[in-house]
């Protein structure tokens, strides 16, 4: 697994839209597998799970992206990739996971 955490400023909906469009348009094999949104007393939380094929790793991998904002405070982002290995007992490559996060870094 690989992880990226950042604190962002800006419009929550616009950042989420930029992430969705950037990931989906950044790879021919990328797909949005599922999404979830919560709103409560001014707090917002959106979760997106993307999947794509990793040519370097020769497998599919996923990336979970969570955005959270309480009121007008900063936007917290957590992104975690998984599935980027084809070994049985331990990971022998994480190139695809890192590359998936690198694409998100470009978008941000």
MMTF fields as JSON, N, C-alpha, C and O atoms, coordinates in Angstrom:
{
  "mmtfVersion": "1.0.0",
  "mmtfProducer": "UNKNOWN",
  "numBonds": 431,
  "numAtoms": 432,
  "numGroups": 108,
  "numChains": 1,
  "numModels": 1,
  "chainsPerModel": [1],
  "groupsPerChain": [108],
  "chainIdList": ["A"],
  "bondAtomList": [4, 2, 8, 6, 12, 10, 16, 14, 20, 18, 24, 22, 28, 26, 32, 30, 36, 34, 40, 38, 44, 42, 48, 46, 52, 50, 56, 54, 60, 58, 64, 62, 68, 66, 72, 70, 76, 74, 80, 78, 84, 82, 88, 86, 92, 90, 96, 94, 100, 98, 104, 102, 108, 106, 112, 110, 116, 114, 120, 118, 124, 122, 128, 126, 132, 130, 136, 134, 140, 138, 144, 142, 148, 146, 152, 150, 156, 154, 160, 158, 164, 162, 168, 166, 172, 170, 176, 174, 180, 178, 184, 182, 188, 186, 192, 190, 196, 194, 200, 198, 204, 202, 208, 206, 212, 210, 216, 214, 220, 218, 224, 222, 228, 226, 232, 230, 236, 234, 240, 238, 244, 242, 248, 246, 252, 250, 256, 254, 260, 258, 264, 262, 268, 266, 272, 270, 276, 274, 280, 278, 284, 282, 288, 286, 292, 290, 296, 294, 300, 298, 304, 302, 308, 306, 312, 310, 316, 314, 320, 318, 324, 322, 328, 326, 332, 330, 336, 334, 340, 338, 344, 342, 348, 346, 352, 350, 356, 354, 360, 358, 364, 362, 368, 366, 372, 370, 376, 374, 380, 378, 384, 382, 388, 386, 392, 390, 396, 394, 400, 398, 404, 402, 408, 406, 412, 410, 416, 414, 420, 418, 424, 422, 428, 426],
  "bondOrderList": [1, 1, 1, 1, 1, 1, 1, 1, 1, 1, 1, 1, 1, 1, 1, 1, 1, 1, 1, 1, 1, 1, 1, 1, 1, 1, 1, 1, 1, 1, 1, 1, 1, 1, 1, 1, 1, 1, 1, 1, 1, 1, 1, 1, 1, 1, 1, 1, 1, 1, 1, 1, 1, 1, 1, 1, 1, 1, 1, 1, 1, 1, 1, 1, 1, 1, 1, 1, 1, 1, 1, 1, 1, 1, 1, 1, 1, 1, 1, 1, 1, 1, 1, 1, 1, 1, 1, 1, 1, 1, 1, 1, 1, 1, 1, 1, 1, 1, 1, 1, 1, 1, 1, 1, 1, 1, 1],
  "groupList": [{"groupName": "UNK", "atomNameList": ["N", "CA", "C", "O"], "elementList": ["N", "C", "C", "O"], "formalChargeList": [0, 0, 0, 0], "bondAtomList": [1, 0, 2, 1, 3, 2], "bondOrderList": [1, 1, 2], "singleLetterCode": "X", "chemCompType": "L-PEPTIDE LINKING"}],
  "groupTypeList": [0, 0, 0, 0, 0, 0, 0, 0, 0, 0, 0, 0, 0, 0, 0, 0, 0, 0, 0, 0, 0, 0, 0, 0, 0, 0, 0, 0, 0, 0, 0, 0, 0, 0, 0, 0, 0, 0, 0, 0, 0, 0, 0, 0, 0, 0, 0, 0, 0, 0, 0, 0, 0, 0, 0, 0, 0, 0, 0, 0, 0, 0, 0, 0, 0, 0, 0, 0, 0, 0, 0, 0, 0, 0, 0, 0, 0, 0, 0, 0, 0, 0, 0, 0, 0, 0, 0, 0, 0, 0, 0, 0, 0, 0, 0, 0, 0, 0, 0, 0, 0, 0, 0, 0, 0, 0, 0, 0],
  "groupIdList": [1, 2, 3, 4, 5, 6, 7, 8, 9, 10, 11, 12, 13, 14, 15, 16, 17, 18, 19, 20, 21, 22, 23, 24, 25, 26, 27, 28, 29, 30, 31, 32, 33, 34, 35, 36, 37, 38, 39, 40, 41, 42, 43, 44, 45, 46, 47, 48, 49, 50, 51, 52, 53, 54, 55, 56, 57, 58, 59, 60, 61, 62, 63, 64, 65, 66, 67, 68, 69, 70, 71, 72, 73, 74, 75, 76, 77, 78, 79, 80, 81, 82, 83, 84, 85, 86, 87, 88, 89, 90, 91, 92, 93, 94, 95, 96, 97, 98, 99, 100, 101, 102, 103, 104, 105, 106, 107, 108],
  "secStructList": [7, 3, 3, 3, 3, 3, 3, 3, 7, 1, 7, 2, 2, 2, 2, 2, 2, 2, 2, 2, 2, 2, 2, 2, 2, 1, 7, 6, 6, 7, 3, 3, 3, 3, 3, 3, 3, 3, 3, 3, 6, 6, 3, 3, 3, 3, 3, 3, 3, 3, 3, 3, 3, 3, 6, 6, 6, 6, 3, 3, 3, 3, 3, 3, 3, 3, 3, 3, 3, 3, 6, 6, 1, 7, 3, 3, 3, 3, 3, 3, 3, 3, 7, 7, 7, 7, 7, 1, 1, 1, 7, 1, 7, 7, 2, 2, 2, 2, 2, 2, 2, 2, 2, 2, 2, 2, 2, 7],
  "xCoordList": [0.83, 0.0, 0.876, 1.994, 0.335, 0.976, -0.08, -1.271, 0.37, -0.581, -0.12, 1.074, -1.099, -0.868, -1.872, -3.072, -1.398, -2.285, -1.874, -0.692, -2.887, -2.625, -3.751, -4.876, -3.415, -4.406, -4.533, -3.537, -5.769, -6.029, -6.909, -7.603, -6.872, -7.772, -8.47, -7.892, -9.703, -10.449, -11.878, -12.376, -12.527, -13.911, -13.973, -13.425, -14.637, -14.721, -15.223, -14.594, -16.337, -16.954, -16.038, -15.94, -15.372, -14.484, -13.266, -12.852, -12.691, -11.549, -11.958, -11.235, -13.114, -13.609, -13.831, -13.462, -14.422, -14.659, -13.343, -13.22, -12.365, -11.054, -10.39, -9.778, -10.509, -9.938, -10.627, -9.961, -11.96, -12.703, -12.347, -12.001, -12.434, -12.165, -10.718, -10.438, -9.797, -8.378, -8.001, -7.24, -8.529, -8.224, -8.859, -8.201, -10.12, -10.825, -10.296, -10.289, -9.855, -9.324, -7.818, -7.242, -7.181, -5.741, -5.28, -4.08, -6.221, -5.858, -7.021, -8.174, -6.726, -7.801, -8.472, -9.613, -7.774, -8.358, -8.947, -9.446, -8.898, -9.401, -10.928, -11.591, -11.463, -12.914, -13.215, -12.414, -14.375, -14.873, -15.736, -16.82, -15.259, -15.941, -17.11, -18.156, -16.931, -18.009, -17.735, -16.599, -18.792, -18.657, -19.649, -20.667, -19.318, -20.179, -19.976, -18.85, -21.073, -21.02, -21.849, -22.954, -21.291, -21.972, -21.943, -20.945, -23.047, -23.14, -23.836, -24.88, -23.249, -23.858, -23.384, -22.192, -24.313, -24.007, -22.822, -21.957, -22.776, -21.728, -20.481, -19.598, -20.394, -19.238, -19.554, -20.689, -18.527, -18.669, -17.606, -16.462, -17.989, -17.044, -17.426, -18.557, -16.477, -16.699, -15.627, -14.442, -16.057, -15.149, -15.328, -16.451, -14.21, -14.225, -13.246, -12.134, -13.666, -12.781, -12.615, -13.567, -11.379, -11.025, -10.256, -9.656, -10.294, -9.523, -8.924, -9.503, -7.753, -7.127, -6.162, -5.766, -5.805, -4.826, -3.434, -3.204, -2.513, -1.123, -0.299, -0.09, 0.167, 0.99, 2.33, 2.856, 2.878, 4.166, 4.06, 4.933, 2.967, 2.795, 2.077, 2.125, 1.406, 0.686, -0.556, -0.914, -1.222, -2.41, -3.306, -2.96, -4.454, -5.347, -5.084, -4.694, -5.301, -5.139, -6.198, -6.819, -6.39, -7.42, -6.809, -5.727, -7.533, -7.156, -8.416, -9.397, -8.369, -9.459, -9.077, -8.01, -9.946, -9.7, -10.809, -11.993, -10.41, -11.366, -11.076, -9.939, -12.116, -12.036, -12.944, -14.07, -12.451, -13.246, -13.059, -11.944, -14.178, -14.124, -15.173, -16.33, -14.77, -15.689, -15.962, -15.082, -17.189, -17.54, -16.709, -16.616, -16.095, -15.236, -13.762, -12.896, -13.473, -12.097, -11.348, -11.894, -10.103, -9.312, -9.894, -10.592, -9.598, -10.045, -8.928, -7.78, -9.267, -8.299, -8.476, -9.594, -7.373, -7.39, -6.557, -5.447, -7.098, -6.364, -6.593, -7.734, -5.502, -5.591, -4.712, -3.549, -5.279, -4.562, -4.752, -5.875, -3.64, -3.697, -3.471, -2.829, -3.999, -3.851, -3.977, -4.594, -3.379, -3.513, -2.405, -2.497, -1.36, -0.312, 0.79, 1.956, 0.457, 1.482, 0.883, -0.329, 1.732, 1.233, 1.934, 1.925, 2.538, 3.166, 2.138, 1.089, 2.439, 1.507, 1.65, 0.644, 2.873, 3.067, 3.608, 3.515, 4.163, 4.693, 4.697, 4.582, 4.833, 4.819, 6.181, 7.199, 6.182, 7.44, 7.527, 8.602, 6.403, 6.462, 5.32, 4.222, 5.588, 4.55, 4.572, 4.075, 5.153, 5.261, 3.904, 3.734, 2.947, 1.622, 0.946, 0.306, 1.076, 0.47, 1.072, 0.347, 2.386, 3.053, 2.681, 2.477, 2.591, 2.234, 0.809, 0.537, -0.104, -1.493, -1.532, -2.241, -0.774, -0.7, -0.017, -0.393, 0.973, 1.635, 0.651, 0.725, -0.274, -1.295, -2.167, -2.505, -2.53, -3.321, -2.522, -3.072, -1.232, -0.379, -0.385, -0.454, -0.315, -0.363, -1.669, -1.666, -2.764, -4.085, -4.181, -4.733, -3.647, -3.722, -2.831, -2.769],
  "yCoordList": [-1.176, 0.0, 1.241, 1.246, 2.277, 3.586, 4.592, 4.406, 5.662, 6.613, 8.041, 8.34, 8.915, 10.347, 11.077, 10.813, 11.988, 12.835, 14.283, 14.624, 15.137, 16.557, 17.385, 16.916, 18.624, 19.615, 20.586, 21.122, 20.809, 21.634, 22.818, 22.804, 23.825, 24.979, 25.144, 24.866, 25.593, 25.806, 25.335, 25.118, 25.18, 24.757, 23.225, 22.56, 22.68, 21.229, 20.52, 19.572, 20.97, 20.323, 20.401, 19.445, 21.537, 21.703, 20.797, 20.19, 20.699, 19.801, 18.355, 17.617, 17.948, 16.591, 16.325, 15.264, 17.267, 17.132, 17.035, 16.226, 17.855, 17.808, 16.451, 15.919, 15.889, 14.571, 13.507, 12.709, 13.491, 12.5, 12.569, 11.559, 13.765, 13.919, 13.627, 12.995, 14.079, 13.856, 12.386, 11.926, 11.642, 10.21, 9.464, 8.653, 9.733, 9.002, 9.327, 8.464, 10.565, 10.955, 10.704, 10.874, 10.301, 10.114, 8.714, 8.466, 7.793, 6.419, 5.766, 5.911, 5.05, 4.404, 3.296, 2.934, 2.745, 1.643, 2.087, 1.252, 3.393, 3.879, 3.88, 4.215, 3.498, 3.52, 3.959, 3.755, 4.558, 4.9, 3.728, 3.513, 2.971, 1.75, 2.035, 1.391, 3.002, 3.331, 4.687, 5.161, 5.309, 6.613, 6.719, 6.028, 7.606, 7.839, 9.268, 9.765, 9.931, 11.317, 11.452, 10.92, 12.179, 12.443, 13.937, 14.613, 14.44, 15.838, 15.853, 15.225, 16.575, 16.643, 17.893, 18.048, 18.779, 19.993, 20.77, 21.21, 20.941, 21.724, 20.935, 21.458, 19.694, 18.857, 18.083, 17.662, 17.903, 17.173, 16.087, 16.308, 14.914, 13.816, 13.072, 12.61, 12.966, 12.244, 11.186, 11.445, 9.989, 8.863, 8.381, 8.184, 8.195, 7.668, 6.5, 6.577, 5.422, 4.279, 4.097, 3.809, 4.273, 4.136, 2.831, 2.294, 2.343, 1.156, 1.371, 2.056, 0.778, 0.836, -0.328, -0.974, -0.569, -1.609, -1.002, 0.097, -1.708, -1.276, -2.061, -3.263, -1.385, -2.046, -2.48, -3.54, -1.651, -1.992, -3.23, -4.097, -3.301, -4.43, -5.615, -6.72, -5.392, -6.469, -6.905, -8.082, -5.972, -6.314, -5.083, -3.986, -5.288, -4.17, -3.715, -4.506, -2.429, -1.902, -0.846, -0.333, -0.535, 0.428, 1.586, 1.478, 2.698, 3.864, 4.42, 4.737, 4.528, 5.115, 6.551, 6.798, 7.496, 8.914, 9.434, 9.312, 10.016, 10.596, 12.078, 12.474, 12.898, 14.335, 14.631, 14.137, 15.441, 15.823, 17.307, 17.827, 17.987, 19.4, 19.668, 19.274, 20.334, 20.726, 22.216, 23.041, 22.557, 23.965, 24.571, 24.015, 25.732, 26.408, 26.133, 26.829, 25.129, 24.794, 24.198, 24.067, 23.837, 23.232, 21.886, 21.22, 21.512, 20.235, 19.219, 19.451, 18.119, 17.046, 15.977, 15.553, 15.552, 14.509, 13.328, 13.503, 12.136, 10.909, 9.992, 9.707, 9.528, 8.619, 7.408, 7.546, 6.229, 4.984, 4.063, 3.833, 3.534, 2.579, 1.174, 0.987, 0.191, -1.192, -2.108, -1.756, -3.289, -4.311, -4.314, -5.027, -3.542, -3.419, -4.447, -4.114, -5.684, -6.725, -8.026, -8.231, -8.889, -10.188, -11.339, -12.47, -11.059, -12.1, -12.716, -12.125, -13.892, -14.602, -14.165, -13.905, -14.08, -13.839, -12.465, -12.059, -11.739, -10.405, -9.62, -10.187, -8.311, -7.47, -7.452, -7.199, -7.724, -7.666, -6.446, -6.125, -5.765, -4.497, -3.601, -4.074, -2.34, -1.349, -0.225, 0.869, -0.49, 0.549, 1.105, 2.319, 0.228, 0.681, 1.529, 2.528, 1.148, 1.927, 3.326, 4.316, 3.402, 4.703, 5.548, 6.755, 4.929, 5.661, 6.204, 7.303, 5.437, 5.894, 7.131, 8.094, 7.101, 8.267, 9.447, 10.597, 9.179, 10.257, 10.988, 12.208, 10.24, 10.869, 11.802, 12.902, 11.368, 12.221, 13.462, 14.562, 13.295, 14.459, 15.479, 16.682, 15.013, 15.921, 16.713, 17.912, 16.06, 16.699, 17.755, 18.834, 17.445, 18.375, 19.589, 20.476],
  "zCoordList": [0.0, 0.0, 0.0, 0.514, -0.586, -0.561, -0.113, -0.359, 0.547, 1.119, 0.863, 0.868, 0.639, 0.479, 1.355, 1.275, 2.188, 2.986, 2.794, 2.83, 2.585, 2.378, 2.979, 3.149, 3.291, 3.686, 2.525, 2.039, 2.082, 0.906, 1.269, 2.285, 0.44, 0.553, -0.787, -1.838, -0.743, -1.975, -1.835, -0.73, -2.972, -3.018, -2.99, -3.869, -1.982, -1.783, -3.037, -3.508, -3.574, -4.747, -5.965, -6.734, -6.14, -7.298, -7.184, -8.171, -5.993, -5.791, -6.057, -6.726, -5.534, -5.757, -7.243, -7.746, -7.934, -9.368, -10.142, -11.061, -9.771, -10.429, -10.235, -11.161, -9.034, -8.763, -9.607, -10.265, -9.592, -10.364, -11.847, -12.459, -12.414, -13.844, -14.186, -15.205, -13.35, -13.615, -13.591, -14.442, -12.622, -12.54, -13.712, -14.364, -13.974, -15.032, -16.427, -17.304, -16.634, -17.939, -18.053, -19.127, -16.951, -16.94, -17.293, -17.409, -17.465, -17.792, -18.525, -18.117, -19.602, -20.363, -19.567, -19.855, -18.561, -17.797, -16.456, -15.702, -16.141, -14.857, -14.826, -15.809, -13.671, -13.476, -12.049, -11.137, -11.875, -10.544, -10.107, -10.65, -9.131, -8.705, -7.77, -7.86, -6.873, -5.937, -5.321, -5.308, -4.809, -4.164, -3.013, -2.973, -2.078, -0.926, -0.452, -0.426, -0.075, 0.397, 1.664, 1.763, 2.636, 3.9, 4.192, 3.942, 4.721, 5.137, 6.491, 6.665, 7.455, 8.784, 9.51, 9.776, 9.828, 10.594, 10.032, 10.788, 8.724, 8.088, 7.723, 7.043, 8.16, 7.81, 6.532, 6.31, 5.694, 4.434, 4.382, 4.777, 3.895, 3.711, 2.427, 2.277, 1.519, 0.268, 0.11, 0.321, -0.264, -0.479, -1.913, -2.377, -2.608, -3.965, -4.04, -3.516, -4.694, -4.901, -6.405, -7.13, -6.845, -8.253, -8.448, -7.518, -9.679, -10.022, -11.397, -12.24, -11.62, -12.943, -13.101, -12.132, -14.332, -14.632, -14.559, -15.065, -13.934, -13.838, -14.848, -14.685, -15.888, -16.892, -16.298, -16.639, -15.405, -14.785, -13.902, -13.92, -13.12, -12.214, -12.825, -12.284, -13.957, -14.617, -13.853, -13.883, -13.165, -12.377, -12.221, -12.659, -11.595, -11.303, -9.879, -9.021, -9.641, -8.292, -8.047, -8.978, -6.786, -6.416, -5.651, -5.076, -5.661, -4.876, -4.223, -4.896, -2.927, -2.158, -1.825, -1.263, -2.168, -1.909, -0.998, -1.311, 0.134, 1.07, 1.227, 1.483, 1.072, 1.347, 2.527, 2.591, 3.466, 4.639, 4.903, 4.85, 5.19, 5.563, 6.62, 6.474, 7.677, 8.745, 8.614, 8.858, 8.226, 8.022, 6.915, 5.821, 7.204, 6.231, 6.491, 5.959, 7.301, 7.638, 6.468, 5.372, 6.697, 5.62, 5.188, 5.952, 3.976, 3.419, 3.644, 3.264, 4.249, 4.497, 3.43, 3.139, 2.856, 1.84, 2.325, 2.828, 2.169, 2.412, 1.222, 0.858, 0.615, -0.528, -0.243, 0.133, -0.425, -0.164, -1.358, -1.808, -1.869, -2.974, -2.443, -1.41, -3.151, -2.735, -3.946, -4.952, -3.825, -4.86, -5.877, -6.876, -5.66, -6.655, -6.555, -6.763, -6.244, -6.195, -6.702, -6.64, -7.196, -7.656, -6.938, -7.424, -5.789, -4.987, -4.04, -3.786, -3.525, -2.648, -1.191, -0.532, -0.676, 0.749, 1.097, 2.255, 0.155, 0.426, -0.878, -1.965, -0.748, -1.944, -2.602, -1.959, -3.893, -4.616, -5.523, -6.03, -5.733, -6.46, -6.001, -5.708, -5.943, -5.616, -6.634, -6.365, -7.818, -8.833, -9.232, -9.348, -9.44, -9.867, -8.819, -9.148, -7.554, -6.471, -6.417, -6.318, -6.481, -6.444, -7.659, -7.533, -8.822, -10.042, -9.962, -10.443, -9.355, -9.193, -8.293, -8.587, -7.205, -6.317, -7.007, -6.778, -7.841, -8.567, -9.473, -9.619, -10.085, -10.926, -10.083, -10.522, -8.881, -7.987, -7.594, -7.548, -7.31, -6.972, -8.099, -7.843, -9.349, -10.512, -10.522, -10.801, -10.224, -10.253, -9.156, -9.372, -7.993, -6.858, -7.084, -6.233]
}
